[in-house]
């Protein structure tokens, strides 16, 4: 099953900067689109991992400890 794509506009200057990175990547990325998709996927994964860093119980323990230390 192929994924559907949408078009996103970026400035020509940014496109050219990314194009230079792709050329320097020693064929790690085929083109600018592949590079941008990789970077955005990494950001989304990182954001998801950050959101799930602590369980609600762990957060409460951290808050309790911070209150005990006088930070909250």
mmCIF file as Biopython writes it, N, C-alpha, C and O atoms, coordinates in Angstrom:
data_model
#
loop_
_atom_site.group_PDB
_atom_site.id
_atom_site.type_symbol
_atom_site.label_atom_id
_atom_site.label_alt_id
_atom_site.label_comp_id
_atom_site.label_asym_id
_atom_site.label_entity_id
_atom_site.label_seq_id
_atom_site.pdbx_PDB_ins_code
_atom_site.Cartn_x
_atom_site.Cartn_y
_atom_site.Cartn_z
_atom_site.occupancy
_atom_site.B_iso_or_equiv
_atom_site.auth_seq_id
_atom_site.auth_asym_id
_atom_site.pdbx_PDB_model_num
ATOM 1   N N  . UNK A ? 1  ? 0.847  -1.178 0.000  1.0 0.0 1  A 1 
ATOM 2   C CA . UNK A ? 1  ? 0.000  0.000  0.000  1.0 0.0 1  A 1 
ATOM 3   C C  . UNK A ? 1  ? 0.892  1.241  0.000  1.0 0.0 1  A 1 
ATOM 4   O O  . UNK A ? 1  ? 1.750  1.382  0.872  1.0 0.0 1  A 1 
ATOM 5   N N  . UNK A ? 2  ? 0.706  2.114  -0.938 1.0 0.0 2  A 1 
ATOM 6   C CA . UNK A ? 2  ? 1.529  3.324  -0.995 1.0 0.0 2  A 1 
ATOM 7   C C  . UNK A ? 2  ? 0.898  4.419  -0.142 1.0 0.0 2  A 1 
ATOM 8   O O  . UNK A ? 2  ? -0.324 4.528  -0.035 1.0 0.0 2  A 1 
ATOM 9   N N  . UNK A ? 3  ? 1.762  5.219  0.454  1.0 0.0 3  A 1 
ATOM 10  C CA . UNK A ? 3  ? 1.294  6.328  1.268  1.0 0.0 3  A 1 
ATOM 11  C C  . UNK A ? 3  ? 0.905  7.491  0.370  1.0 0.0 3  A 1 
ATOM 12  O O  . UNK A ? 3  ? 1.505  7.710  -0.682 1.0 0.0 3  A 1 
ATOM 13  N N  . UNK A ? 4  ? -0.094 8.220  0.797  1.0 0.0 4  A 1 
ATOM 14  C CA . UNK A ? 4  ? -0.466 9.428  0.073  1.0 0.0 4  A 1 
ATOM 15  C C  . UNK A ? 4  ? 0.420  10.558 0.558  1.0 0.0 4  A 1 
ATOM 16  O O  . UNK A ? 4  ? 0.868  10.552 1.704  1.0 0.0 4  A 1 
ATOM 17  N N  . UNK A ? 5  ? 0.670  11.509 -0.293 1.0 0.0 5  A 1 
ATOM 18  C CA . UNK A ? 5  ? 1.513  12.641 0.036  1.0 0.0 5  A 1 
ATOM 19  C C  . UNK A ? 5  ? 0.740  13.941 -0.131 1.0 0.0 5  A 1 
ATOM 20  O O  . UNK A ? 5  ? -0.233 14.012 -0.881 1.0 0.0 5  A 1 
ATOM 21  N N  . UNK A ? 6  ? 1.189  14.956 0.576  1.0 0.0 6  A 1 
ATOM 22  C CA . UNK A ? 6  ? 0.659  16.310 0.426  1.0 0.0 6  A 1 
ATOM 23  C C  . UNK A ? 6  ? 1.839  17.224 0.119  1.0 0.0 6  A 1 
ATOM 24  O O  . UNK A ? 6  ? 2.992  16.861 0.350  1.0 0.0 6  A 1 
ATOM 25  N N  . UNK A ? 7  ? 1.550  18.383 -0.389 1.0 0.0 7  A 1 
ATOM 26  C CA . UNK A ? 7  ? 2.589  19.338 -0.721 1.0 0.0 7  A 1 
ATOM 27  C C  . UNK A ? 7  ? 2.722  20.357 0.404  1.0 0.0 7  A 1 
ATOM 28  O O  . UNK A ? 7  ? 1.729  20.861 0.928  1.0 0.0 7  A 1 
ATOM 29  N N  . UNK A ? 8  ? 3.959  20.648 0.760  1.0 0.0 8  A 1 
ATOM 30  C CA . UNK A ? 8  ? 4.257  21.656 1.767  1.0 0.0 8  A 1 
ATOM 31  C C  . UNK A ? 8  ? 5.234  22.648 1.147  1.0 0.0 8  A 1 
ATOM 32  O O  . UNK A ? 8  ? 6.206  22.249 0.507  1.0 0.0 8  A 1 
ATOM 33  N N  . UNK A ? 9  ? 4.978  23.925 1.334  1.0 0.0 9  A 1 
ATOM 34  C CA . UNK A ? 9  ? 5.858  24.944 0.765  1.0 0.0 9  A 1 
ATOM 35  C C  . UNK A ? 9  ? 6.900  25.385 1.782  1.0 0.0 9  A 1 
ATOM 36  O O  . UNK A ? 9  ? 6.591  25.612 2.952  1.0 0.0 9  A 1 
ATOM 37  N N  . UNK A ? 10 ? 8.143  25.502 1.314  1.0 0.0 10 A 1 
ATOM 38  C CA . UNK A ? 10 ? 9.216  26.061 2.124  1.0 0.0 10 A 1 
ATOM 39  C C  . UNK A ? 10 ? 9.932  27.100 1.268  1.0 0.0 10 A 1 
ATOM 40  O O  . UNK A ? 10 ? 9.795  27.114 0.044  1.0 0.0 10 A 1 
ATOM 41  N N  . UNK A ? 11 ? 10.688 27.956 1.917  1.0 0.0 11 A 1 
ATOM 42  C CA . UNK A ? 11 ? 11.379 28.999 1.152  1.0 0.0 11 A 1 
ATOM 43  C C  . UNK A ? 11 ? 12.433 28.375 0.235  1.0 0.0 11 A 1 
ATOM 44  O O  . UNK A ? 11 ? 12.969 27.303 0.516  1.0 0.0 11 A 1 
ATOM 45  N N  . UNK A ? 12 ? 12.708 29.058 -0.843 1.0 0.0 12 A 1 
ATOM 46  C CA . UNK A ? 12 ? 13.728 28.601 -1.796 1.0 0.0 12 A 1 
ATOM 47  C C  . UNK A ? 12 ? 15.089 28.520 -1.110 1.0 0.0 12 A 1 
ATOM 48  O O  . UNK A ? 12 ? 15.860 27.592 -1.356 1.0 0.0 12 A 1 
ATOM 49  N N  . UNK A ? 13 ? 15.381 29.497 -0.248 1.0 0.0 13 A 1 
ATOM 50  C CA . UNK A ? 13 ? 16.659 29.519 0.455  1.0 0.0 13 A 1 
ATOM 51  C C  . UNK A ? 13 ? 16.822 28.269 1.329  1.0 0.0 13 A 1 
ATOM 52  O O  . UNK A ? 13 ? 17.877 27.635 1.317  1.0 0.0 13 A 1 
ATOM 53  N N  . UNK A ? 14 ? 15.781 27.919 2.083  1.0 0.0 14 A 1 
ATOM 54  C CA . UNK A ? 14 ? 15.842 26.727 2.925  1.0 0.0 14 A 1 
ATOM 55  C C  . UNK A ? 14 ? 15.991 25.472 2.064  1.0 0.0 14 A 1 
ATOM 56  O O  . UNK A ? 14 ? 16.771 24.577 2.389  1.0 0.0 14 A 1 
ATOM 57  N N  . UNK A ? 15 ? 15.244 25.415 0.975  1.0 0.0 15 A 1 
ATOM 58  C CA . UNK A ? 15 ? 15.348 24.278 0.064  1.0 0.0 15 A 1 
ATOM 59  C C  . UNK A ? 15 ? 16.781 24.106 -0.423 1.0 0.0 15 A 1 
ATOM 60  O O  . UNK A ? 15 ? 17.308 22.994 -0.444 1.0 0.0 15 A 1 
ATOM 61  N N  . UNK A ? 16 ? 17.405 25.204 -0.811 1.0 0.0 16 A 1 
ATOM 62  C CA . UNK A ? 16 ? 18.780 25.145 -1.320 1.0 0.0 16 A 1 
ATOM 63  C C  . UNK A ? 16 ? 19.763 24.716 -0.232 1.0 0.0 16 A 1 
ATOM 64  O O  . UNK A ? 16 ? 20.713 23.984 -0.508 1.0 0.0 16 A 1 
ATOM 65  N N  . UNK A ? 17 ? 19.538 25.169 1.002  1.0 0.0 17 A 1 
ATOM 66  C CA . UNK A ? 17 ? 20.402 24.746 2.110  1.0 0.0 17 A 1 
ATOM 67  C C  . UNK A ? 17 ? 20.275 23.243 2.354  1.0 0.0 17 A 1 
ATOM 68  O O  . UNK A ? 17 ? 21.269 22.550 2.571  1.0 0.0 17 A 1 
ATOM 69  N N  . UNK A ? 18 ? 19.047 22.758 2.316  1.0 0.0 18 A 1 
ATOM 70  C CA . UNK A ? 18 ? 18.822 21.317 2.509  1.0 0.0 18 A 1 
ATOM 71  C C  . UNK A ? 18 ? 19.422 20.538 1.350  1.0 0.0 18 A 1 
ATOM 72  O O  . UNK A ? 18 ? 20.008 19.473 1.545  1.0 0.0 18 A 1 
ATOM 73  N N  . UNK A ? 19 ? 19.277 21.068 0.151  1.0 0.0 19 A 1 
ATOM 74  C CA . UNK A ? 19 ? 19.843 20.426 -1.035 1.0 0.0 19 A 1 
ATOM 75  C C  . UNK A ? 19 ? 21.358 20.241 -0.874 1.0 0.0 19 A 1 
ATOM 76  O O  . UNK A ? 19 ? 21.905 19.205 -1.250 1.0 0.0 19 A 1 
ATOM 77  N N  . UNK A ? 20 ? 22.024 21.248 -0.317 1.0 0.0 20 A 1 
ATOM 78  C CA . UNK A ? 20 ? 23.474 21.141 -0.082 1.0 0.0 20 A 1 
ATOM 79  C C  . UNK A ? 20 ? 23.781 20.049 0.942  1.0 0.0 20 A 1 
ATOM 80  O O  . UNK A ? 20 ? 24.747 19.302 0.783  1.0 0.0 20 A 1 
ATOM 81  N N  . UNK A ? 21 ? 22.969 19.955 1.983  1.0 0.0 21 A 1 
ATOM 82  C CA . UNK A ? 21 ? 23.167 18.893 2.988  1.0 0.0 21 A 1 
ATOM 83  C C  . UNK A ? 21 ? 22.993 17.508 2.371  1.0 0.0 21 A 1 
ATOM 84  O O  . UNK A ? 21 ? 23.736 16.574 2.671  1.0 0.0 21 A 1 
ATOM 85  N N  . UNK A ? 22 ? 21.992 17.404 1.504  1.0 0.0 22 A 1 
ATOM 86  C CA . UNK A ? 22 ? 21.745 16.114 0.846  1.0 0.0 22 A 1 
ATOM 87  C C  . UNK A ? 22 ? 22.954 15.726 0.009  1.0 0.0 22 A 1 
ATOM 88  O O  . UNK A ? 22 ? 23.374 14.569 0.020  1.0 0.0 22 A 1 
ATOM 89  N N  . UNK A ? 23 ? 23.513 16.681 -0.709 1.0 0.0 23 A 1 
ATOM 90  C CA . UNK A ? 23 ? 24.689 16.402 -1.539 1.0 0.0 23 A 1 
ATOM 91  C C  . UNK A ? 23 ? 25.883 15.982 -0.685 1.0 0.0 23 A 1 
ATOM 92  O O  . UNK A ? 23 ? 26.673 15.132 -1.098 1.0 0.0 23 A 1 
ATOM 93  N N  . UNK A ? 24 ? 26.020 16.580 0.515  1.0 0.0 24 A 1 
ATOM 94  C CA . UNK A ? 24 ? 27.124 16.253 1.410  1.0 0.0 24 A 1 
ATOM 95  C C  . UNK A ? 24 ? 26.882 14.967 2.200  1.0 0.0 24 A 1 
ATOM 96  O O  . UNK A ? 24 ? 27.802 14.456 2.838  1.0 0.0 24 A 1 
ATOM 97  N N  . UNK A ? 25 ? 25.678 14.448 2.165  1.0 0.0 25 A 1 
ATOM 98  C CA . UNK A ? 25 ? 25.329 13.285 2.986  1.0 0.0 25 A 1 
ATOM 99  C C  . UNK A ? 25 ? 25.873 11.963 2.438  1.0 0.0 25 A 1 
ATOM 100 O O  . UNK A ? 25 ? 25.629 10.903 3.014  1.0 0.0 25 A 1 
ATOM 101 N N  . UNK A ? 26 ? 26.594 12.028 1.350  1.0 0.0 26 A 1 
ATOM 102 C CA . UNK A ? 26 ? 27.203 10.840 0.749  1.0 0.0 26 A 1 
ATOM 103 C C  . UNK A ? 26 ? 26.156 9.760  0.462  1.0 0.0 26 A 1 
ATOM 104 O O  . UNK A ? 26 ? 26.305 8.599  0.844  1.0 0.0 26 A 1 
ATOM 105 N N  . UNK A ? 27 ? 25.107 10.182 -0.217 1.0 0.0 27 A 1 
ATOM 106 C CA . UNK A ? 27 ? 24.027 9.292  -0.673 1.0 0.0 27 A 1 
ATOM 107 C C  . UNK A ? 27 ? 23.191 8.710  0.462  1.0 0.0 27 A 1 
ATOM 108 O O  . UNK A ? 27 ? 22.468 7.734  0.260  1.0 0.0 27 A 1 
ATOM 109 N N  . UNK A ? 28 ? 23.283 9.302  1.662  1.0 0.0 28 A 1 
ATOM 110 C CA . UNK A ? 28 ? 22.422 8.854  2.753  1.0 0.0 28 A 1 
ATOM 111 C C  . UNK A ? 28 ? 20.964 9.158  2.426  1.0 0.0 28 A 1 
ATOM 112 O O  . UNK A ? 28 ? 20.062 8.403  2.789  1.0 0.0 28 A 1 
ATOM 113 N N  . UNK A ? 29 ? 20.747 10.284 1.730  1.0 0.0 29 A 1 
ATOM 114 C CA . UNK A ? 29 ? 19.405 10.682 1.306  1.0 0.0 29 A 1 
ATOM 115 C C  . UNK A ? 29 ? 19.411 10.843 -0.203 1.0 0.0 29 A 1 
ATOM 116 O O  . UNK A ? 29 ? 20.364 11.368 -0.779 1.0 0.0 29 A 1 
ATOM 117 N N  . UNK A ? 30 ? 18.336 10.387 -0.839 1.0 0.0 30 A 1 
ATOM 118 C CA . UNK A ? 30 ? 18.245 10.480 -2.293 1.0 0.0 30 A 1 
ATOM 119 C C  . UNK A ? 30 ? 17.937 11.886 -2.769 1.0 0.0 30 A 1 
ATOM 120 O O  . UNK A ? 30 ? 18.440 12.329 -3.801 1.0 0.0 30 A 1 
ATOM 121 N N  . UNK A ? 31 ? 17.093 12.595 -1.995 1.0 0.0 31 A 1 
ATOM 122 C CA . UNK A ? 31 ? 16.682 13.928 -2.420 1.0 0.0 31 A 1 
ATOM 123 C C  . UNK A ? 31 ? 16.213 14.740 -1.221 1.0 0.0 31 A 1 
ATOM 124 O O  . UNK A ? 31 ? 16.189 14.250 -0.092 1.0 0.0 31 A 1 
ATOM 125 N N  . UNK A ? 32 ? 15.842 15.987 -1.484 1.0 0.0 32 A 1 
ATOM 126 C CA . UNK A ? 32 ? 15.414 16.899 -0.425 1.0 0.0 32 A 1 
ATOM 127 C C  . UNK A ? 32 ? 14.169 16.357 0.277  1.0 0.0 32 A 1 
ATOM 128 O O  . UNK A ? 32 ? 14.077 16.424 1.502  1.0 0.0 32 A 1 
ATOM 129 N N  . UNK A ? 33 ? 13.238 15.837 -0.464 1.0 0.0 33 A 1 
ATOM 130 C CA . UNK A ? 33 ? 12.013 15.314 0.133  1.0 0.0 33 A 1 
ATOM 131 C C  . UNK A ? 33 ? 12.323 14.211 1.144  1.0 0.0 33 A 1 
ATOM 132 O O  . UNK A ? 33 ? 11.767 14.201 2.242  1.0 0.0 33 A 1 
ATOM 133 N N  . UNK A ? 34 ? 13.201 13.293 0.781  1.0 0.0 34 A 1 
ATOM 134 C CA . UNK A ? 34 ? 13.554 12.204 1.693  1.0 0.0 34 A 1 
ATOM 135 C C  . UNK A ? 34 ? 14.211 12.750 2.958  1.0 0.0 34 A 1 
ATOM 136 O O  . UNK A ? 34 ? 13.943 12.263 4.057  1.0 0.0 34 A 1 
ATOM 137 N N  . UNK A ? 35 ? 15.063 13.750 2.809  1.0 0.0 35 A 1 
ATOM 138 C CA . UNK A ? 35 ? 15.739 14.364 3.955  1.0 0.0 35 A 1 
ATOM 139 C C  . UNK A ? 35 ? 14.720 15.021 4.885  1.0 0.0 35 A 1 
ATOM 140 O O  . UNK A ? 35 ? 14.744 14.796 6.095  1.0 0.0 35 A 1 
ATOM 141 N N  . UNK A ? 36 ? 13.825 15.834 4.316  1.0 0.0 36 A 1 
ATOM 142 C CA . UNK A ? 36 ? 12.826 16.533 5.122  1.0 0.0 36 A 1 
ATOM 143 C C  . UNK A ? 36 ? 11.913 15.542 5.833  1.0 0.0 36 A 1 
ATOM 144 O O  . UNK A ? 36 ? 11.593 15.724 7.008  1.0 0.0 36 A 1 
ATOM 145 N N  . UNK A ? 37 ? 11.497 14.506 5.135  1.0 0.0 37 A 1 
ATOM 146 C CA . UNK A ? 37 ? 10.621 13.511 5.748  1.0 0.0 37 A 1 
ATOM 147 C C  . UNK A ? 37 ? 11.333 12.803 6.903  1.0 0.0 37 A 1 
ATOM 148 O O  . UNK A ? 37 ? 10.722 12.541 7.939  1.0 0.0 37 A 1 
ATOM 149 N N  . UNK A ? 38 ? 12.610 12.496 6.732  1.0 0.0 38 A 1 
ATOM 150 C CA . UNK A ? 38 ? 13.388 11.871 7.797  1.0 0.0 38 A 1 
ATOM 151 C C  . UNK A ? 38 ? 13.461 12.777 9.021  1.0 0.0 38 A 1 
ATOM 152 O O  . UNK A ? 38 ? 13.208 12.334 10.141 1.0 0.0 38 A 1 
ATOM 153 N N  . UNK A ? 39 ? 13.804 14.035 8.808  1.0 0.0 39 A 1 
ATOM 154 C CA . UNK A ? 39 ? 13.952 14.980 9.922  1.0 0.0 39 A 1 
ATOM 155 C C  . UNK A ? 39 ? 12.623 15.160 10.658 1.0 0.0 39 A 1 
ATOM 156 O O  . UNK A ? 39 ? 12.590 15.141 11.888 1.0 0.0 39 A 1 
ATOM 157 N N  . UNK A ? 40 ? 11.550 15.332 9.928  1.0 0.0 40 A 1 
ATOM 158 C CA . UNK A ? 40 ? 10.250 15.515 10.566 1.0 0.0 40 A 1 
ATOM 159 C C  . UNK A ? 40 ? 9.816  14.267 11.332 1.0 0.0 40 A 1 
ATOM 160 O O  . UNK A ? 40 ? 9.250  14.374 12.420 1.0 0.0 40 A 1 
ATOM 161 N N  . UNK A ? 41 ? 10.075 13.090 10.774 1.0 0.0 41 A 1 
ATOM 162 C CA . UNK A ? 41 ? 9.762  11.852 11.494 1.0 0.0 41 A 1 
ATOM 163 C C  . UNK A ? 41 ? 10.531 11.771 12.806 1.0 0.0 41 A 1 
ATOM 164 O O  . UNK A ? 41 ? 9.979  11.362 13.827 1.0 0.0 41 A 1 
ATOM 165 N N  . UNK A ? 42 ? 11.799 12.157 12.783 1.0 0.0 42 A 1 
ATOM 166 C CA . UNK A ? 42 ? 12.621 12.137 13.998 1.0 0.0 42 A 1 
ATOM 167 C C  . UNK A ? 42 ? 12.076 13.114 15.039 1.0 0.0 42 A 1 
ATOM 168 O O  . UNK A ? 42 ? 12.037 12.798 16.228 1.0 0.0 42 A 1 
ATOM 169 N N  . UNK A ? 43 ? 11.658 14.289 14.597 1.0 0.0 43 A 1 
ATOM 170 C CA . UNK A ? 43 ? 11.091 15.267 15.523 1.0 0.0 43 A 1 
ATOM 171 C C  . UNK A ? 43 ? 9.804  14.768 16.154 1.0 0.0 43 A 1 
ATOM 172 O O  . UNK A ? 43 ? 9.585  14.941 17.353 1.0 0.0 43 A 1 
ATOM 173 N N  . UNK A ? 44 ? 8.961  14.156 15.355 1.0 0.0 44 A 1 
ATOM 174 C CA . UNK A ? 44 ? 7.698  13.631 15.877 1.0 0.0 44 A 1 
ATOM 175 C C  . UNK A ? 44 ? 7.965  12.518 16.878 1.0 0.0 44 A 1 
ATOM 176 O O  . UNK A ? 44 ? 7.338  12.475 17.936 1.0 0.0 44 A 1 
ATOM 177 N N  . UNK A ? 45 ? 8.891  11.612 16.554 1.0 0.0 45 A 1 
ATOM 178 C CA . UNK A ? 45 ? 9.243  10.526 17.484 1.0 0.0 45 A 1 
ATOM 179 C C  . UNK A ? 45 ? 9.782  11.088 18.783 1.0 0.0 45 A 1 
ATOM 180 O O  . UNK A ? 45 ? 9.403  10.641 19.866 1.0 0.0 45 A 1 
ATOM 181 N N  . UNK A ? 46 ? 10.664 12.069 18.678 1.0 0.0 46 A 1 
ATOM 182 C CA . UNK A ? 46 ? 11.266 12.685 19.859 1.0 0.0 46 A 1 
ATOM 183 C C  . UNK A ? 46 ? 10.191 13.324 20.726 1.0 0.0 46 A 1 
ATOM 184 O O  . UNK A ? 46 ? 10.220 13.201 21.950 1.0 0.0 46 A 1 
ATOM 185 N N  . UNK A ? 47 ? 9.251  14.000 20.097 1.0 0.0 47 A 1 
ATOM 186 C CA . UNK A ? 47 ? 8.174  14.654 20.820 1.0 0.0 47 A 1 
ATOM 187 C C  . UNK A ? 47 ? 7.302  13.618 21.531 1.0 0.0 47 A 1 
ATOM 188 O O  . UNK A ? 47 ? 6.912  13.821 22.681 1.0 0.0 47 A 1 
ATOM 189 N N  . UNK A ? 48 ? 6.997  12.519 20.857 1.0 0.0 48 A 1 
ATOM 190 C CA . UNK A ? 48 ? 6.193  11.459 21.458 1.0 0.0 48 A 1 
ATOM 191 C C  . UNK A ? 48 ? 6.921  10.830 22.638 1.0 0.0 48 A 1 
ATOM 192 O O  . UNK A ? 48 ? 6.301  10.525 23.656 1.0 0.0 48 A 1 
ATOM 193 N N  . UNK A ? 49 ? 8.220  10.635 22.512 1.0 0.0 49 A 1 
ATOM 194 C CA . UNK A ? 49 ? 8.999  10.054 23.597 1.0 0.0 49 A 1 
ATOM 195 C C  . UNK A ? 49 ? 9.046  10.999 24.788 1.0 0.0 49 A 1 
ATOM 196 O O  . UNK A ? 49 ? 8.980  10.556 25.935 1.0 0.0 49 A 1 
ATOM 197 N N  . UNK A ? 50 ? 9.158  12.291 24.528 1.0 0.0 50 A 1 
ATOM 198 C CA . UNK A ? 50 ? 9.197  13.285 25.593 1.0 0.0 50 A 1 
ATOM 199 C C  . UNK A ? 50 ? 7.867  13.320 26.341 1.0 0.0 50 A 1 
ATOM 200 O O  . UNK A ? 50 ? 7.844  13.421 27.568 1.0 0.0 50 A 1 
ATOM 201 N N  . UNK A ? 51 ? 6.773  13.238 25.611 1.0 0.0 51 A 1 
ATOM 202 C CA . UNK A ? 51 ? 5.459  13.267 26.237 1.0 0.0 51 A 1 
ATOM 203 C C  . UNK A ? 51 ? 5.258  12.088 27.172 1.0 0.0 51 A 1 
ATOM 204 O O  . UNK A ? 51 ? 4.597  12.227 28.202 1.0 0.0 51 A 1 
ATOM 205 N N  . UNK A ? 52 ? 5.807  10.946 26.840 1.0 0.0 52 A 1 
ATOM 206 C CA . UNK A ? 52 ? 5.602  9.743  27.628 1.0 0.0 52 A 1 
ATOM 207 C C  . UNK A ? 52 ? 6.804  9.455  28.531 1.0 0.0 52 A 1 
ATOM 208 O O  . UNK A ? 52 ? 7.058  8.303  28.882 1.0 0.0 52 A 1 
ATOM 209 N N  . UNK A ? 53 ? 7.535  10.493 28.902 1.0 0.0 53 A 1 
ATOM 210 C CA . UNK A ? 53 ? 8.746  10.290 29.690 1.0 0.0 53 A 1 
ATOM 211 C C  . UNK A ? 53 ? 8.446  9.778  31.089 1.0 0.0 53 A 1 
ATOM 212 O O  . UNK A ? 53 ? 9.193  8.949  31.609 1.0 0.0 53 A 1 
ATOM 213 N N  . UNK A ? 54 ? 7.371  10.251 31.711 1.0 0.0 54 A 1 
ATOM 214 C CA . UNK A ? 54 ? 7.037  9.841  33.069 1.0 0.0 54 A 1 
ATOM 215 C C  . UNK A ? 54 ? 5.580  9.404  33.149 1.0 0.0 54 A 1 
ATOM 216 O O  . UNK A ? 54 ? 4.715  9.949  32.463 1.0 0.0 54 A 1 
ATOM 217 N N  . UNK A ? 55 ? 5.329  8.435  33.979 1.0 0.0 55 A 1 
ATOM 218 C CA . UNK A ? 55 ? 3.950  8.033  34.248 1.0 0.0 55 A 1 
ATOM 219 C C  . UNK A ? 55 ? 3.349  9.071  35.189 1.0 0.0 55 A 1 
ATOM 220 O O  . UNK A ? 55 ? 4.087  9.831  35.816 1.0 0.0 55 A 1 
ATOM 221 N N  . UNK A ? 56 ? 2.027  9.116  35.299 1.0 0.0 56 A 1 
ATOM 222 C CA . UNK A ? 56 ? 1.413  10.066 36.238 1.0 0.0 56 A 1 
ATOM 223 C C  . UNK A ? 56 ? 1.917  9.872  37.676 1.0 0.0 56 A 1 
ATOM 224 O O  . UNK A ? 56 ? 2.087  10.842 38.415 1.0 0.0 56 A 1 
ATOM 225 N N  . UNK A ? 57 ? 2.148  8.635  38.058 1.0 0.0 57 A 1 
ATOM 226 C CA . UNK A ? 57 ? 2.654  8.352  39.402 1.0 0.0 57 A 1 
ATOM 227 C C  . UNK A ? 57 ? 4.061  8.910  39.591 1.0 0.0 57 A 1 
ATOM 228 O O  . UNK A ? 57 ? 4.380  9.474  40.638 1.0 0.0 57 A 1 
ATOM 229 N N  . UNK A ? 58 ? 4.898  8.746  38.566 1.0 0.0 58 A 1 
ATOM 230 C CA . UNK A ? 58 ? 6.251  9.266  38.631 1.0 0.0 58 A 1 
ATOM 231 C C  . UNK A ? 58 ? 6.244  10.793 38.706 1.0 0.0 58 A 1 
ATOM 232 O O  . UNK A ? 58 ? 7.038  11.393 39.430 1.0 0.0 58 A 1 
ATOM 233 N N  . UNK A ? 59 ? 5.340  11.408 37.951 1.0 0.0 59 A 1 
ATOM 234 C CA . UNK A ? 59 ? 5.233  12.862 37.988 1.0 0.0 59 A 1 
ATOM 235 C C  . UNK A ? 59 ? 4.858  13.338 39.381 1.0 0.0 59 A 1 
ATOM 236 O O  . UNK A ? 59 ? 5.404  14.329 39.866 1.0 0.0 59 A 1 
ATOM 237 N N  . UNK A ? 60 ? 3.933  12.644 40.029 1.0 0.0 60 A 1 
ATOM 238 C CA . UNK A ? 60 ? 3.527  13.010 41.382 1.0 0.0 60 A 1 
ATOM 239 C C  . UNK A ? 60 ? 4.691  12.872 42.353 1.0 0.0 60 A 1 
ATOM 240 O O  . UNK A ? 60 ? 4.878  13.718 43.228 1.0 0.0 60 A 1 
ATOM 241 N N  . UNK A ? 61 ? 5.470  11.814 42.200 1.0 0.0 61 A 1 
ATOM 242 C CA . UNK A ? 61 ? 6.634  11.623 43.068 1.0 0.0 61 A 1 
ATOM 243 C C  . UNK A ? 61 ? 7.651  12.752 42.867 1.0 0.0 61 A 1 
ATOM 244 O O  . UNK A ? 61 ? 8.241  13.244 43.829 1.0 0.0 61 A 1 
ATOM 245 N N  . UNK A ? 62 ? 7.845  13.146 41.633 1.0 0.0 62 A 1 
ATOM 246 C CA . UNK A ? 62 ? 8.777  14.234 41.324 1.0 0.0 62 A 1 
ATOM 247 C C  . UNK A ? 62 ? 8.271  15.537 41.929 1.0 0.0 62 A 1 
ATOM 248 O O  . UNK A ? 62 ? 9.037  16.271 42.554 1.0 0.0 62 A 1 
ATOM 249 N N  . UNK A ? 63 ? 6.982  15.828 41.746 1.0 0.0 63 A 1 
ATOM 250 C CA . UNK A ? 63 ? 6.409  17.049 42.309 1.0 0.0 63 A 1 
ATOM 251 C C  . UNK A ? 63 ? 6.531  17.060 43.825 1.0 0.0 63 A 1 
ATOM 252 O O  . UNK A ? 63 ? 6.868  18.082 44.424 1.0 0.0 63 A 1 
ATOM 253 N N  . UNK A ? 64 ? 6.252  15.909 44.443 1.0 0.0 64 A 1 
ATOM 254 C CA . UNK A ? 64 ? 6.353  15.806 45.900 1.0 0.0 64 A 1 
ATOM 255 C C  . UNK A ? 64 ? 7.779  16.115 46.349 1.0 0.0 64 A 1 
ATOM 256 O O  . UNK A ? 64 ? 7.988  16.869 47.300 1.0 0.0 64 A 1 
ATOM 257 N N  . UNK A ? 65 ? 8.735  15.541 45.676 1.0 0.0 65 A 1 
ATOM 258 C CA . UNK A ? 65 ? 10.144 15.758 46.035 1.0 0.0 65 A 1 
ATOM 259 C C  . UNK A ? 65 ? 10.541 17.220 45.822 1.0 0.0 65 A 1 
ATOM 260 O O  . UNK A ? 65 ? 11.259 17.788 46.646 1.0 0.0 65 A 1 
ATOM 261 N N  . UNK A ? 66 ? 10.085 17.833 44.730 1.0 0.0 66 A 1 
ATOM 262 C CA . UNK A ? 66 ? 10.372 19.239 44.481 1.0 0.0 66 A 1 
ATOM 263 C C  . UNK A ? 66 ? 9.758  20.127 45.551 1.0 0.0 66 A 1 
ATOM 264 O O  . UNK A ? 66 ? 10.373 21.106 45.976 1.0 0.0 66 A 1 
ATOM 265 N N  . UNK A ? 67 ? 8.527  19.788 45.998 1.0 0.0 67 A 1 
ATOM 266 C CA . UNK A ? 67 ? 7.897  20.556 47.082 1.0 0.0 67 A 1 
ATOM 267 C C  . UNK A ? 67 ? 8.709  20.428 48.366 1.0 0.0 67 A 1 
ATOM 268 O O  . UNK A ? 67 ? 8.921  21.405 49.084 1.0 0.0 67 A 1 
ATOM 269 N N  . UNK A ? 68 ? 9.161  19.198 48.642 1.0 0.0 68 A 1 
ATOM 270 C CA . UNK A ? 68 ? 9.974  18.963 49.842 1.0 0.0 68 A 1 
ATOM 271 C C  . UNK A ? 68 ? 11.272 19.772 49.804 1.0 0.0 68 A 1 
ATOM 272 O O  . UNK A ? 68 ? 11.772 20.209 50.841 1.0 0.0 68 A 1 
ATOM 273 N N  . UNK A ? 69 ? 11.802 19.964 48.621 1.0 0.0 69 A 1 
ATOM 274 C CA . UNK A ? 69 ? 13.040 20.720 48.463 1.0 0.0 69 A 1 
ATOM 275 C C  . UNK A ? 69 ? 12.787 22.231 48.395 1.0 0.0 69 A 1 
ATOM 276 O O  . UNK A ? 69 ? 13.729 23.022 48.365 1.0 0.0 69 A 1 
ATOM 277 N N  . UNK A ? 70 ? 11.501 22.625 48.370 1.0 0.0 70 A 1 
ATOM 278 C CA . UNK A ? 70 ? 11.154 24.033 48.344 1.0 0.0 70 A 1 
ATOM 279 C C  . UNK A ? 70 ? 11.089 24.669 46.978 1.0 0.0 70 A 1 
ATOM 280 O O  . UNK A ? 70 ? 11.039 25.894 46.871 1.0 0.0 70 A 1 
ATOM 281 N N  . UNK A ? 71 ? 11.088 23.860 45.921 1.0 0.0 71 A 1 
ATOM 282 C CA . UNK A ? 71 ? 11.016 24.403 44.574 1.0 0.0 71 A 1 
ATOM 283 C C  . UNK A ? 71 ? 9.600  24.656 44.105 1.0 0.0 71 A 1 
ATOM 284 O O  . UNK A ? 71 ? 9.379  25.453 43.193 1.0 0.0 71 A 1 
ATOM 285 N N  . UNK A ? 72 ? 8.642  23.990 44.716 1.0 0.0 72 A 1 
ATOM 286 C CA . UNK A ? 72 ? 7.229  24.194 44.324 1.0 0.0 72 A 1 
ATOM 287 C C  . UNK A ? 72 ? 6.436  24.672 45.518 1.0 0.0 72 A 1 
ATOM 288 O O  . UNK A ? 72 ? 5.232  24.903 45.407 1.0 0.0 72 A 1 
#
